[in-house]
Amino acid sequence: MASNNTNRKRSKVRIWYERAFIPLGKFFGKLGISPNMVTVLSIFVGCVMVFYLWQRNLIAGLITFGIAAFLDILDGSIARAMKKTSKFGMLLDHVSDRCVEFLLILGFILGAFLPGWLGALTYFSMILPSYIRARGEAVSGISGESVGFFERKEKLGILLMGMIGEIFTKYRIIPIAALIVTVFSLITALQRIIFFHKELANREN
């Protein structure tokens, strides 16, 4: 029952998302730009972001982070608009998501916005829910999408607000944002473990 509810929730968001960005996808698709090209480009932009953060240029880091986030939206929009969706494209998109998240945290550490231990803990907590979902779906065959209250958009949104807060206030806001992301991501990981435990227990009974 829970998986059906989450799928209905996802479908409403997905329908809105696809309709909103289809014109954007068509525009770039007609220029001959493929979804996978955009996906790979987002990783390279993430590398530029690391350089700026390492140099403690938080404004430039924020701008490149925004570009990488835009590219993450654009690749899916092109794929849907030009009917070029593929399983490999979905895999590549997930890989690029994890790469950009890692590069963001790495940049925070190199630029001394985060201590190394907190950066490592934050990144671990960010990828843990995704790993649990992937393994849970592989074992059970049950979709775990939208299970948990704190997903990727919330994680990146909090870190984005941390960057903006540190730019305009000059206070150490990024470590606070990282702590929030860590705690809420771990809670989401626990929610997904509980979800798959219940689903598998119901199936076995």
C-alpha positions in Angstrom: 0.0 0.0 0.0 2.8 2.4 0.9 4.5 1.9 -2.5 1.3 2.6 -4.4 0.9 5.9 -2.4 4.4 7.0 -3.2 4.0 6.2 -6.8 0.8 8.3 -7.0 2.6 11.2 -5.3 5.5 10.8 -7.7 3.3 10.7 -10.8 1.7 14.1 -10.0 5.1 15.8 -9.5 6.5 14.1 -12.6 3.6 15.2 -14.8 4.0 18.8 -13.6 7.8 18.6 -14.1 7.6 17.2 -17.6 5.0 19.8 -18.8 6.9 22.7 -17.3 10.3 21.9 -18.9 9.2 20.4 -22.3 9.6 23.7 -24.2 13.1 24.1 -22.8 14.0 20.6 -23.8 12.7 21.0 -27.3 14.7 24.2 -27.8 18.0 22.7 -26.8 17.2 19.4 -28.5 16.7 21.1 -31.8 20.2 22.5 -31.5 21.5 19.0 -31.7 22.4 18.7 -28.0 22.0 15.2 -26.6 20.9 14.5 -23.0 24.0 12.6 -22.3 26.2 15.5 -23.5 24.5 17.7 -21.0 24.8 15.2 -18.2 28.6 14.8 -18.7 28.9 18.6 -19.0 27.3 19.0 -15.5 30.2 17.0 -14.0 32.8 19.2 -15.7 30.9 22.3 -14.4 31.1 20.7 -11.0 34.9 20.5 -11.3 35.0 24.2 -12.0 32.9 24.7 -9.0 35.5 22.9 -6.9 38.2 25.2 -8.1 36.2 28.3 -7.1 35.4 26.9 -3.7 39.0 25.9 -3.2 39.9 29.6 -3.9 37.2 30.6 -1.4 35.3 32.4 -4.1 31.9 31.5 -2.8 29.9 33.7 -5.2 31.5 32.0 -8.3 31.1 28.7 -6.6 27.4 29.4 -6.1 27.0 30.4 -9.7 28.7 27.3 -11.0 26.6 25.2 -8.6 23.5 26.8 -10.1 24.7 26.0 -13.6 25.3 22.4 -12.7 21.8 22.2 -11.2 20.3 23.7 -14.3 22.1 21.2 -16.5 20.7 18.4 -14.3 17.2 19.7 -15.1 18.1 20.2 -18.8 19.3 16.7 -19.6 16.0 15.1 -18.6 14.0 17.8 -20.3 15.8 17.2 -23.6 15.4 13.4 -23.3 11.7 13.7 -22.7 11.1 16.3 -25.4 13.1 14.6 -28.1 12.0 11.1 -27.0 15.6 10.0 -26.3 15.1 8.5 -22.8 17.1 5.4 -22.2 18.1 3.2 -19.3 21.8 4.1 -19.8 20.8 7.8 -19.7 19.0 7.3 -16.4 22.1 5.5 -15.0 24.4 8.3 -16.2 22.1 10.9 -14.7 22.3 9.2 -11.3 26.1 8.9 -11.5 26.4 12.6 -12.4 24.1 13.5 -9.5 26.4 11.7 -7.0 29.5 13.2 -8.7 28.2 16.8 -8.4 27.2 16.2 -4.8 30.7 14.9 -4.0 32.4 17.8 -5.8 30.3 20.3 -3.8 31.3 18.8 -0.5 34.9 18.4 -1.7 34.9 22.1 -2.6 33.6 23.0 0.9 36.4 21.0 2.5 39.2 22.4 0.3 38.0 25.9 0.8 37.8 25.4 4.6 34.1 26.0 4.7 33.7 22.6 6.3 36.1 20.5 8.5 37.0 17.3 6.8 35.2 15.1 9.3 31.9 16.9 8.8 32.3 16.9 5.1 32.9 13.2 5.0 29.9 12.6 7.4 27.7 14.8 5.3 28.5 13.1 2.0 28.0 9.7 3.6 24.6 10.7 4.9 23.7 12.1 1.5 24.4 9.0 -0.5 23.1 6.5 2.1 19.4 6.9 1.3 20.1 6.4 -2.4 22.1 3.3 -1.7 19.4 1.9 0.6 16.7 2.6 -2.1 18.8 1.0 -4.9 19.6 -2.2 -2.9 16.1 -2.3 -1.5 14.5 -2.2 -4.9 17.0 -4.8 -6.2 16.2 -7.2 -3.4 12.4 -6.6 -3.2 11.4 -5.4 -6.7 9.4 -2.7 -4.9 9.8 1.0 -5.8 11.1 3.1 -3.0 10.8 6.4 -4.8 9.5 9.3 -2.7 9.9 7.3 0.5 11.3 9.6 3.1 10.8 13.3 3.6 14.3 14.5 2.8 15.3 13.9 -0.8 18.0 15.3 -3.2 16.2 18.6 -3.9 15.9 19.3 -0.1 19.6 18.4 0.5 20.9 20.7 -2.2 18.4 23.4 -1.3 19.7 23.5 2.3 23.3 23.6 1.1 22.4 26.3 -1.4 20.8 28.4 1.4 23.9 27.8 3.5 26.1 29.2 0.7 23.8 32.2 0.2 23.7 32.8 4.0 27.5 32.8 4.3 27.9 35.2 1.4 25.5 37.8 2.8 26.1 37.4 6.5 29.8 36.4 6.7 28.9 34.0 9.4 29.7 30.3 9.3 26.4 29.1 7.9 27.6 26.3 5.7 28.5 24.0 8.6 25.0 24.5 10.1 23.5 23.6 6.7 25.7 20.5 6.5 24.6 19.4 10.0 21.0 19.8 9.0 21.5 17.8 5.8 23.4 15.1 7.7 20.7 14.6 10.4 17.7 14.7 8.0 19.4 12.5 5.5 20.1 9.9 8.2 16.5 10.0 9.2 15.4 9.5 5.6 17.8 6.5 5.4 16.1 5.0 8.5 12.6 5.7 6.9 13.7 3.7 3.8 15.0 0.8 5.8 11.7 0.6 7.8 9.7 0.9 4.5 11.5 -2.0 2.9 11.4 -4.1 6.1 7.6 -3.7 6.2 7.1 -4.4 2.5 9.3 -7.5 2.6 7.7 -8.7 5.8 4.2 -8.3 4.3 5.3 -10.2 1.2 6.9 -13.1 3.2 3.8 -13.4 5.4 
